[in-house]
Amino acid sequence: MDAVQRVGSYLQVQDEEGCRHLLRVSAVQALSDTDPLRNETFITAAGRTIRVPQSLDAIVGLIAPGERLGADAEAAEAPWPF
């Protein structure tokens, strides 16, 4: 099972200790990489920070389906014609 799953308008999050949290997607205030390996993420919601063993890239796709992070989005856009 992934550490973070989308359930309707909620995220089901399982932290490192195995505790589960159900967060409303709109309550997520911030996502942050935990280290340079980018294999874990801090999720901040409602003033609480939860560390999860899943990449930030995978979680962004659950919060905003179809959206991409800045570097990925810029590479996919067509170059300016002038």
Secondary structure, DSSP 8 states (H G I E B T S, - for coil): --SEEEETTEEEEE-TTS-EEEEEGGGEEEEEESSTT---EEEEETTEEEEESS-HHHHHHHHSTT---HHHHHHHS-----
